[in-house]
Amino acid sequence: MTDSGNGQAARVLELYYKVEEVAFLLRFSNKWVRERMNAGEFGAGVVDVRGDVRIPASGVNRFLALHHRVYDIDVRRANAGRLRRQLARKALNGEVQTSGRT
């Protein structure tokens, strides 16, 4: 972490996405994302708050790193780098609802 100038370490916030948001970004169904989540492919950072499951952006990046090419139902190939950029752009533009964690 970097120093925030006052002697304290800067906080890093992790972005979290709903299952529906990850499904939209990866062009898969909600069911498919839940299956991958249950198989542990998004890592251990998945959070379930009263049935509202959130997947950390680092988990999505982990999944993309493990799967260099992702195919949707139309068999169109999507580059993992492009998906990462879309994910980051949508987060910056506020197009996806995220929550932070310290």
C-alpha positions in Angstrom: 0.0 0.0 0.0 1.1 3.5 -0.5 1.5 6.2 2.1 -1.4 8.7 2.0 0.9 11.5 3.2 -0.2 11.5 6.9 1.7 8.5 8.0 -1.2 6.1 7.4 -1.4 3.5 4.8 -3.8 4.2 2.0 -6.9 1.9 1.9 -7.5 -0.2 -1.2 -11.1 -0.9 -2.0 -12.1 -4.2 -3.7 -14.9 -4.0 -6.2 -17.6 -6.6 -5.9 -20.1 -7.6 -8.7 -23.4 -9.3 -8.6 -23.7 -12.7 -10.3 -25.9 -11.0 -13.0 -23.2 -8.4 -13.7 -20.5 -11.0 -14.1 -22.8 -13.1 -16.4 -23.4 -10.0 -18.5 -19.7 -9.1 -18.7 -18.6 -12.6 -19.6 -21.7 -13.3 -21.9 -22.8 -16.3 -19.9 -25.9 -17.2 -18.0 -26.4 -16.6 -14.3 -26.6 -20.3 -13.8 -23.2 -20.8 -15.5 -21.6 -18.1 -13.3 -23.0 -19.7 -10.2 -21.7 -23.1 -11.2 -18.2 -21.7 -11.8 -18.4 -19.9 -8.5 -19.4 -23.1 -6.7 -16.5 -24.8 -8.4 -14.1 -22.2 -6.8 -13.1 -20.7 -10.1 -13.5 -17.1 -8.8 -11.4 -17.7 -5.7 -12.2 -17.6 -2.0 -13.3 -13.9 -1.9 -16.9 -14.6 -2.9 -19.2 -13.0 -0.3 -22.8 -14.1 0.5 -24.8 -11.5 2.4 -28.3 -12.8 3.2 -28.5 -14.6 -0.2 -27.0 -11.7 -2.2 -23.8 -13.1 -3.6 -21.0 -10.8 -4.7 -17.9 -11.8 -6.7 -14.8 -9.7 -6.2 -13.2 -8.1 -9.3 -10.0 -9.9 -8.4 -11.9 -13.1 -8.6 -13.1 -12.2 -12.1 -9.5 -11.3 -13.1 -8.4 -14.7 -11.6 -10.9 -16.5 -13.7 -9.9 -14.6 -16.9 -6.3 -15.4 -16.2 -7.1 -19.1 -16.0 -9.3 -19.1 -19.1 -7.5 -17.2 -21.9 -10.4 -17.5 -24.2 -14.1 -17.3 -23.2 -16.9 -18.4 -25.5 -20.5 -17.4 -25.4 -23.5 -19.2 -26.8 -22.9 -17.8 -30.3 -19.4 -19.2 -30.2 -17.9 -15.7 -30.6 -14.4 -15.5 -29.0 -13.7 -12.8 -26.5 -10.2 -11.8 -25.6 -9.6 -11.9 -21.8 -7.8 -8.5 -22.0 -10.8 -6.9 -23.7 -13.1 -8.3 -21.0 -10.9 -6.9 -18.3 -10.9 -3.5 -19.9 -14.7 -3.6 -20.2 -15.0 -4.6 -16.6 -12.7 -1.7 -15.5 -14.4 0.8 -17.8 -17.9 -0.1 -16.6 -16.8 0.2 -13.0 -15.2 3.6 -13.6 -18.3 4.9 -15.5 -20.6 3.6 -12.7 -22.4 1.3 -15.1 -22.2 -1.6 -12.7 -23.2 -1.4 -9.0 -20.2 -2.2 -6.8 -19.5 -2.2 -3.2 -16.2 -1.6 -1.5 -14.4 -3.5 1.2 -11.3 -2.5 3.2 
